[in-house]
Amino acid sequence: MAIAVSFFVIIVAVAVSSGFRSAIREGVAQLAGDIRISPYTGDESVPMPRHLPSEEALLAFPGVQELVPAVVRAGIVKQGDTVHGVLVKGVPDRSPLTVSIPKRLSEITGLGAGDPITLYFIGEKLRVRRFTIDTVHQDLLELDDNLLVYARLEDLQRLNGWSEDQVSCIDVRVTADLPRAQVERMALGMSTLLLESGSEAEENLFVSTAGSSYPQVFDWLGLLDFNVVIILVLMTLVAGFNMVSGLLVMLLRNIATIGTLKTLGMDNRAIGRLFVTIGAKAVLKGMLTGNVLALLFCWAEKTWHLIPLDPANYFVSWVPVHVNVPWILAADAIAFLGILALLWLPSRVIARIDPAATVKAD
């Protein structure tokens, strides 16, 4: 039972850490892309080309999934006495004059799918546009100062007075589990590619990553990963010492048997392997039980969101879980090997047992 509880905690900790990383990374990517290519000015009112001469070379980087052109514009939603700022992002493949609003904005304004919504855009002059809400999406990064509203790319291009080939930025989407360090190196390579392309339009572009745009979020994830490592070590020690105490009891109860085995010619190392093998079987049973229970818990949490969180502190409103099989297998292997290493400690008692004394006592 002790082993099962320890492995349950280890697997849940790994799944929650991976879940936070996936949810927050996806949420940040929705706001700023995994990698974003934009004008050096950083001004959303300054357009850049939608199709770059180096587009094929950018797509050839390992791990790049797609290039998503976008028009980004700050806006204001007014519903009754409620006024709230939003970030409107125009993306391809949406219906004309429709928007998708985050669940948090729906709760603030009381608007839902099928309702009309009026957006105010402030620039050189105030522009007002009326849209219809077609969907309410779950905002993965639930921050009230970054409520993201999706609109049709062409609608925002027309609002800005731009042509079809002008956008605010291009978001580069990469594979989900790509390490942050690799994404940073990829962004540096893309920046070098654009600077050396010889195209005047590309030389004036800036390449940034989600990590550089939201460093505090990724620093928080790094702290979470550190906590998971601590949990892994502590649970391995707890499980290991539980098994050590159990194995010591087993040795003490079988002193006469050990003395008899020594009398028959069995050496200390062979007897130690025998008891460690018995302990290892118990560890495997506990590991299997803990894994099954942890996976059932992760499935229930992912399906029904049983544990709520405060988005102000955790960026999401429930505990996200993601069953990352390689990570779970690695955690199992590390914990199992750590416990086996601890099991060799009580086996040293075997060398102190005098077969003459134990057999005589028997």
Secondary structure as GFF3:
##gff-version 3
##sequence-region A 1 362
A	DSSP	alpha_helix	2	32	.	.	.	ID=ss1
A	DSSP	beta_strand	35	39	.	.	.	ID=ss2
A	DSSP	beta_strand	48	49	.	.	.	ID=ss3
A	DSSP	alpha_helix	55	59	.	.	.	ID=ss4
A	DSSP	beta_strand	64	79	.	.	.	ID=ss5
A	DSSP	beta_strand	82	91	.	.	.	ID=ss6
A	DSSP	beta_strand	98	102	.	.	.	ID=ss7
A	DSSP	alpha_helix	103	109	.	.	.	ID=ss8
A	DSSP	beta_strand	116	121	.	.	.	ID=ss9
A	DSSP	beta_strand	127	137	.	.	.	ID=ss10
A	DSSP	three_ten_helix	144	146	.	.	.	ID=ss11
A	DSSP	beta_strand	148	152	.	.	.	ID=ss12
A	DSSP	alpha_helix	153	160	.	.	.	ID=ss13
A	DSSP	beta_strand	166	167	.	.	.	ID=ss14
A	DSSP	beta_strand	169	174	.	.	.	ID=ss15
A	DSSP	alpha_helix	180	195	.	.	.	ID=ss16
A	DSSP	alpha_helix	200	203	.	.	.	ID=ss17
A	DSSP	beta_strand	205	209	.	.	.	ID=ss18
A	DSSP	alpha_helix	210	213	.	.	.	ID=ss19
A	DSSP	alpha_helix	215	253	.	.	.	ID=ss20
A	DSSP	alpha_helix	255	263	.	.	.	ID=ss21
A	DSSP	alpha_helix	268	304	.	.	.	ID=ss22
A	DSSP	alpha_helix	311	314	.	.	.	ID=ss23
A	DSSP	alpha_helix	325	347	.	.	.	ID=ss24
A	DSSP	three_ten_helix	348	352	.	.	.	ID=ss25
A	DSSP	alpha_helix	355	361	.	.	.	ID=ss26
###
